Amino acid sequence: MLVALAGGAASSHASTRQDAFARSLEHTAAGDYAAALESVSAEGVGALPRARARLWAFHHAGLLDEALAEAEAALALEEDAWLRERAVELSVALHDAPAARRHLTALESAEDAERASVAWAGPVGELVERDEAARRGERRARWVVGIGALLCGVALAALARGRR
């Protein structure tokens, strides 16, 4: 009898957690993001379902930085392929090449994520290439500005010398 009650309490607790998660998704679908976040902030909601629901709400609210931060915070505690794939997606959307590469590498090492890693390899590779090209352009621009400043200094010195 006691075992049956304990099992019933455990399933009731699990049902409450699932209900909170489902309510959060419903609120997100309705555009009520504050209520979505509040639904999963209650005691008893697991860290992983909470992170998933919060990421989903932030993402749909257009708060991509917060969604990525939520994914990264949860992934620091526990690996999850769905969260990791969302982290790759958000990193690409935010044009954050180092984060995209880091999350894709972690996703590729997960056993069940081969399909996802193949799907994201192209976009992440393109983002990394653009990021590296931008860095090379910045370095060239710094050289051009430095050389220009040096030449201006030489020209000013020559003009000052010529006036004497």
Secondary structure, 3 states (H helix, E strand, C coil): CHHHHHHHHHHHHHHHHHHHHHHHHHHHHHCCHHHHHHHCCCCCCCHHHHHHHHHHHHHHHCCHHHHHHHHHHHHHHCCCHHHHHHHHHHHHHCCCHHHHHHHHHHHHHCCCCHHHHHHHHHHHHHHHHHHHHHHHHHHHHHHHHHHHHHHHHHHHHHHHHHCC
